Amino acid sequence: MKLKNIICGIFLTFLCSCSLDYENTGAINPGNVWNDKNMINSYLTDIHGRMMPGWERSANGTDEGMGGPASMSEFTRGLITLENQGQNLDYESIDRINFFLDQLEKVTVLSDDEKKIMIGQALFWRAWDYWGKVWTVGGVPLILKFQDVTDPPSLFVSRNSTSECVAQILKDLDDAIAYLPDTWTGNDYGRIDKGTAMAFKGRILLQYASPLFNPNNDSKRWEDAYKANKDAVDFLKSVGKGLYTGKFEDIWYDEQNIEVIMVNQYYYPDHKLDQKNIRPEPLTKDGADDNQAILPLLVAFPKKDGTPLELDIDRLASDPAYNEQFMTDFYIDRDPRFYATVFCPGTSYPASDVLTGGMKYWNTWKKVQIPGTSDFRYNTMIFDQLGKGIGSGASGYFQFKGLDRSLTINTVYDAETDWIEIRFAEVLMNYGECANEVNKSDEALQVLYDIRKRAGIAGASNYGITASSKEEIREAYINERFIEFAYEGKRFSDLRRWKRYDILNNLKYRAGLHAVIKDEKSIESFDWTKDMYDPEVRKLFRFEYIECLDGDKQYQFNLDLNHWFYPLKQDVIDRNSNMLQNKEWGGTFDPLL
C-alpha cells in the first residue's frame, strides 16, 4: 500500500478560535491533535503530501522539447522584465513546518526517539523549501520559529545572505540525517529517510559549487560537494540501493526498485496522475502534445555501440543514399534509452482503444502543394490512418518515458506511474561530476561507464566515452545528463547552474526531422500495421530537416546571459522596506555572498 498524501483541513484552523455554548466531545479539537500520535503523524503526512514534487512537463523552453507551435516562453526568447519574471516569497509551508516543530517540543505522547524521526522529516522539508527559494533568487529571510501574525512589525524582516541560508539548510539536513531511519518499509515506504536526506544534501552542494553560485570556482565548495555525494553513494549502496539492473524503461514501472530514492507514489483513485498533455492529440482529450522532442534530443542518444549519431543536414537534403542510411541509423540499434524515452513516428504507441488490429501510430507526413502557388505544406498521415485529429502537433516525437501504457482516451486522468524525484543514477552522476572537478578523473569516468553499461550500450570498455581531460569529461557529463535524465525536469536547472544558456542560444530555432512519404499514392494501400523497423517500409520515406518547427522565426532561443537569478516582485519589496532587490535587477542585494 502506498503512502497516502493526506490533506488534513483541520490544521488550517489552528489560528482560529470561537466560543461555544456546549462542548462537543466527538468533534476534533485542534488543541487535542498534539495528544494523539495518529493525528500528529497525519499532520506530518500532510506536509509531505503538500510538498512532494510530481511529474514534470518542463521540456518546453529547453532543447528537450516543445508544446505546440509558438509555445516558446518570453523567458526563453529573452523578453524578460521585472514584471514578468518577479518572484513571490511564499512562506506558507515554512510556517506550517515551524508550527509543527514548535508544537512537537511540548508533546508528551511521543518518546524522544519518535520525536526525532518526525523532527528529521520536518527539517528535511524545511531545507527543501528554503533551497527552492535560494536556488531561485538567492538569500531570503530565514524564519525558524512560527511567527505571531498579531504582531505585524515582527513579520517584516530582511533577507539573510545566501551563505547564511545555505549554512542553515545544511544544518537542517545534517540534523535530519542524524535523526532519520536508514529506510522505511511497509505502509511507510516513501517517507523521507536518511539516504534521501543525504542525496538531497549532495544535490544542493553540487549546485552551490557550480558556476551559478561559484563563478570563481572555489575548490573548497567542490571538495564539500564531492564528499557529500560520495557519502550518499556509499550509504545508499550499504542499504541495498544501486542502479536498476532490468530494462531502463522499467525503472518507472517496477515500483520500489533499488534505484528509487525519493518518490511520489501515484495510485488510483486517491492520488492518480493526469497524463493527458504528453499524449498525441487523437489519443487523448482536454489537452495534448506537450514535451514533443526536438532535434537536439533526437540526435543526442548514441548508437548502441556508444558511437555518436552524426547528422549532416546538407547531405540529408542532397544525397538520397545518405538520407536512407541516416534513417536506418536513426531507427535501428540506438542506445536503448532512446526507445524508452522518445516515441518515434511509425512505431507502436499504447492506445488499444484507437490503434486497433495491430496498428502502429503513423504520425508521419506527406508534402502537399498549396493550390495556385509554388509553395507546399506538410500534412500528417494520421488523418489518412484514423480519419480524425491533427496527430502530430509540431514535432511528432512524443515523451515515452514514464507513460502509463494502460491508458485510453477515457482514462488519461487516471495514470499511476510513480514520479522518482531522486534516483540512484542522479546521486551517482552528482558524485562523478564532483570527482572530475576535484581532479579524480578515474572516478568520474567510471561513473560514466557504469551509467552507459546499465543503459545497455554494447561498445568497448569505454562504452563510447572518449573524454580524458577535465574539460572533456565536464562536457561528457553535460551530454550524458541530457540523455539519462531527459523529461525528468533536470535539463533547465543543469543549464542554469552551469551558466550554459549559450547551448540553447546557439540552436537558434527549435528544429526537427519530418519523416515524409516519397509517393503520396502509396498511402492508399499503406499497411498501418507495419513499422519503421522494417527496412522496406523505411524506403518509402525520407527525412526532411525542419529548421523552425514554430513556423515563425520570431520564436527562437535568445536567453539573457546577464540575468541568472530571478528578481523579487515589486509588491514584495513595497510591502517590506527591509527587503532588497537583486543586483542584476537594479537593487543592491548580491545573491553570491
Residue pairs with C-beta under 8 A, 6 or more apart in sequence:
1 186
1 187
2 189
2 190
2 265
2 266
2 267
2 271
3 45
3 48
3 187
3 188
3 189
3 190
3 191
3 265
4 45
4 49
4 270
4 271
5 45
5 48
5 49
5 50
5 52
5 271
6 42
6 45
6 46
6 49
7 46
7 49
7 50
8 42
8 43
8 45
8 46
10 28
10 30
10 33
11 30
11 33
11 43
11 46
11 96
13 30
14 30
14 99
15 149
28 39
32 39
33 39
33 40
33 43
34 40
34 103
34 106
34 107
34 109
35 108
35 109
36 109
37 109
37 110
37 114
40 104
40 107
40 109
40 110
40 118
41 118
43 100
44 100
44 118
44 121
44 122
47 93
47 96
47 97
47 100
47 121
47 122
47 125
48 121
48 125
48 191
48 192
50 93
50 96
51 93
51 125
51 128
51 129
52 264
52 421
53 264
53 419
53 421
54 264
54 266
54 273
54 419
55 264
55 273
55 275
55 402
55 417
55 419
56 487
56 488
56 489
57 277
57 278
57 290
57 291
58 489
58 491
58 492
59 65
59 66
59 290
59 291
59 292
59 293
59 399
59 487
59 491
60 66
60 67
60 71
60 72
60 73
60 290
60 291
61 72
61 73
61 75
61 76
61 492
62 491
62 492
62 495
62 504
63 294
63 296
63 297
63 482
63 491
63 503
63 504
63 507
64 291
64 293
64 294
64 296
64 297
64 482
64 486
64 487
64 491
65 290
65 291
65 292
65 293
65 294
65 297
65 395
65 399
65 487
66 72
66 292
66 294
66 394
66 395
66 510
66 549
66 550
67 289
67 290
67 291
67 292
67 393
67 394
68 289
68 393
68 394
69 394
69 549
69 550
69 551
69 552
69 555
70 550
70 551
70 552
70 555
71 550
72 510
72 550
72 555
72 556
72 557
74 80
74 84
75 84
75 85
75 559
76 504
76 557
76 558
76 559
77 554
77 555
77 556
77 557
77 558
78 558
78 559
78 560
80 560
80 563
82 567
82 570
82 585
82 586
83 570
85 563
85 566
85 567
86 566
86 567
86 568
86 569
86 570
86 572
87 136
87 137
87 566
87 567
87 568
87 569
87 572
88 569
88 572
89 133
89 137
89 140
89 141
89 568
89 572
91 143
93 125
93 129
94 126
94 129
94 130
94 143
95 143
95 146
95 147
97 122
97 125
97 126
97 129
98 126
98 143
98 144
98 145
98 146
98 147
99 146
100 122
101 119
101 122
101 123
101 126
102 145
102 146
104 110
104 115
104 118
104 119
104 122
107 115
110 118
116 179
117 179
117 180
117 181
119 175
119 176
119 179
120 175
120 176
120 177
120 178
120 179
120 180
120 192
120 197
121 176
121 180
121 191
121 192
123 172
123 173
123 175
123 176
123 179
124 172
124 173
124 176
124 180
124 192
124 196
124 197
124 200
125 192
126 172
127 169
127 170
127 172
127 173
127 176
127 200
127 204
128 200
130 140
130 142
130 165
130 168
130 169
130 172
131 169
131 204
133 140
133 165
134 140
134 162
134 165
134 166
134 169
135 207
135 493
136 565
136 566
137 565
137 566
137 567
137 568
137 582
137 591
138 159
138 162
138 565
138 582
138 589
138 590
138 591
138 592
139 159
139 160
139 161
139 162
139 163
139 164
139 165
139 589
139 591
139 593
140 159
140 160
140 165
141 157
141 158
141 159
141 160
141 579
142 160
142 164
142 165
142 168
143 157
144 168
147 154
147 155
148 154
149 155
156 575
156 576
156 577
156 578
157 576
157 578
158 578
158 579
158 580
159 578
159 579
159 580
159 589
160 168
161 593
162 213
162 591
162 592
162 593
163 593
166 204
166 208
169 204
170 201
170 204
170 205
173 197
173 200
173 201
173 204
174 201
176 192
176 197
177 194
177 197
177 198
177 201
180 192
180 193
180 194
180 196
180 197
181 193
181 194
182 193
182 194
182 195
182 239
183 193
183 194
183 195
183 239
184 190
184 191
184 193
189 256
189 265
190 263
190 264
190 265
192 262
194 235
195 232
195 235
195 236
195 239
195 241
195 261
196 261
196 262
196 422
198 228
198 231
198 232
198 235
198 236
199 232
199 236
199 261
199 262
199 422
199 426
199 427
200 262
200 422
201 228
201 232
202 225
202 228
202 229
202 231
202 232
202 427
202 430
202 431
203 422
203 426
203 427
203 430
205 221
205 224
205 225
205 228
205 229
206 225
206 229
206 430
206 433
206 434
206 497
207 213
207 493
207 497
208 214
208 221
208 225
209 218
209 221
209 222
209 224
209 225
209 434
209 437
210 497
210 498
211 217
211 497
211 498
211 499
212 496
212 497
212 498
212 499
212 564
213 221
213 497
213 591
213 592
214 221
215 499
215 592
219 438
222 434
222 437
222 438
223 438
225 430
225 434
225 437
226 431
226 434
226 435
226 437
226 438
226 440
229 427
229 430
229 431
229 434
230 431
230 434
230 435
232 427
232 430
232 431
233 427
233 428
233 431
236 242
236 261
236 424
236 427
240 258
241 258
241 259
241 261
241 424
242 258
242 259
242 424
243 258
243 259
243 424
243 425
243 428
243 450
243 451
243 454
244 250
244 251
244 254
244 257
244 258
244 259
244 424
244 454
245 258
245 454
246 254
246 257
247 336
247 340
247 456
248 336
248 337
248 340
248 454
248 455
248 456
249 336
249 339
249 340
249 400
249 401
250 257
251 257
251 259
251 420
251 423
252 401
252 402
252 417
252 418
252 420
253 417
255 265
255 418
258 424
259 420
259 423
259 424
259 425
260 418
260 420
260 423
260 424
261 420
261 421
261 422
261 423
261 424
261 426
261 427
262 420
262 421
262 422
263 418
263 419
263 420
263 421
264 418
264 419
264 421
265 271
265 418
266 272
266 273
266 415
266 416
266 417
266 418
266 419
267 416
268 414
268 416
269 414
272 413
272 414
272 415
272 416
273 404
273 414
273 415
273 416
273 417
273 419
274 412
274 413
274 415
275 403
275 404
275 407
275 412
275 413
275 415
275 417
276 284
276 285
276 286
276 287
276 288
276 412
276 413
277 284
277 287
277 288
277 289
277 290
277 291
278 290
278 291
278 398
278 399
278 403
279 288
279 351
279 398
279 403
279 407
279 412
280 288
280 289
280 349
280 361
280 363
280 382
280 389
280 391
280 392
280 393
280 398
281 288
281 289
281 389
281 390
281 391
281 393
282 354
282 382
282 386
282 388
282 389
282 390
282 391
283 349
283 351
283 354
283 355
283 361
283 409
284 409
284 412
285 409
285 410
285 412
286 412
288 393
289 393
289 394
289 398
290 399
291 398
291 399
291 487
292 393
292 394
292 395
292 396
292 397
292 398
292 399
293 342
293 395
293 397
293 398
293 399
294 395
294 397
294 510
294 511
294 512
294 549
295 510
295 511
295 512
295 513
295 545
296 482
296 507
297 342
297 482
297 486
298 330
298 342
298 397
298 512
298 513
299 309
299 310
299 311
300 479
300 482
300 483
300 486
301 309
301 334
301 335
301 337
301 338
301 341
301 483
302 308
302 309
302 334
302 335
302 457
302 464
303 309
303 329
303 333
303 334
303 335
303 464
304 333
304 334
304 335
304 336
304 456
304 457
304 458
304 459
305 333
305 457
305 458
305 459
305 464
306 335
306 452
306 457
306 458
306 459
306 460
306 462
306 463
306 464
306 465
307 459
307 464
308 464
309 329
309 330
309 334
311 326
312 322
313 545
315 322
315 323
316 322
316 323
316 326
316 543
316 544
316 545
317 323
317 544
317 545
320 542
323 542
323 543
324 538
324 539
324 542
326 543
327 515
327 538
327 541
327 542
327 543
328 535
328 538
330 344
330 513
330 543
331 344
331 532
331 533
331 538
332 533
335 455
335 456
335 457
335 483
336 455
336 456
337 455
337 456
337 483
337 484
337 486
339 400
340 400
340 401
341 399
341 400
341 401
341 486
341 487
342 397
342 398
342 399
342 400
342 401
342 486
343 349
343 361
343 397
343 398
343 399
343 400
343 403
344 397
344 532
345 361
345 362
345 363
345 364
345 392
345 396
345 397
345 515
345 532
346 360
346 361
346 362
346 363
346 364
346 515
346 530
346 531
346 532
346 537
346 541
347 360
347 361
347 531
347 532
347 533
348 360
348 361
348 531
349 355
349 360
349 361
349 398
350 403
350 405
350 406
350 407
351 361
351 407
351 408
351 409
352 408
353 408
353 409
353 410
354 386
354 408
354 409
355 361
357 529
358 529
359 385
359 528
359 529
360 528
360 529
360 530
360 531
361 382
362 381
362 382
362 385
362 526
362 528
363 380
363 381
363 382
363 391
363 392
363 396
364 380
364 381
364 392
364 396
364 514
364 515
364 516
364 517
364 541
365 378
365 379
365 380
365 381
365 392
365 396
365 514
365 515
365 516
365 517
365 544
366 378
366 379
366 380
366 381
366 384
366 516
366 517
366 520
366 523
367 376
367 377
367 378
367 379
367 516
367 520
367 544
368 376
368 377
368 378
368 379
368 520
369 375
369 376
370 376
370 377
378 514
378 516
380 390
380 391
380 392
380 396
381 391
381 517
381 523
381 526
382 389
382 390
382 391
382 392
383 389
383 390
383 391
384 523
384 526
385 391
385 526
385 528
394 510
394 512
394 549
394 550
394 551
395 512
395 549
396 512
396 514
396 515
397 512
399 487
401 486
401 487
401 488
402 417
402 419
402 487
403 417
404 415
404 416
404 417
407 414
407 415
420 488
425 451
425 454
425 484
425 485
426 485
426 490
428 447
428 450
428 451
429 447
429 451
429 477
429 480
429 481
429 484
431 443
431 447
432 443
432 444
432 446
432 447
432 448
432 477
433 444
433 474
433 477
435 441
435 443
435 444
435 447
436 444
436 470
436 473
436 474
436 477
437 470
437 474
439 470
441 468
441 470
441 473
444 473
444 477
445 462
445 465
445 467
445 473
448 463
448 465
448 467
448 473
448 476
448 477
448 480
449 461
449 462
449 463
449 465
451 480
451 484
452 459
452 463
452 464
452 465
452 480
453 463
455 484
457 463
457 464
465 476
466 472
467 473
467 475
467 476
478 494
478 498
478 500
478 503
481 490
481 491
481 494
482 491
482 494
485 491
495 501
495 503
495 504
496 564
499 561
499 564
501 559
501 560
501 561
502 561
504 557
504 559
505 557
505 558
505 559
505 561
506 557
507 557
508 556
508 557
509 547
509 548
509 549
509 550
509 553
509 555
509 556
509 557
510 548
510 549
510 550
510 555
510 557
511 545
511 546
511 547
511 548
511 549
512 545
512 546
512 549
513 543
513 544
513 545
513 546
514 543
514 544
514 546
515 532
515 541
515 542
515 543
516 541
516 542
516 543
516 544
517 523
517 540
517 541
518 540
518 541
518 542
519 540
522 540
530 537
531 537
532 538
532 541
548 555
548 556
562 584
563 584
563 585
564 584
565 582
565 584
565 591
566 582
567 581
567 582
567 584
567 585
567 587
568 579
568 581
568 582
572 579
573 579
573 580
573 581
580 587
580 588
580 589
581 587
581 588
581 589
582 589
582 590
582 591
583 589
583 590
583 591
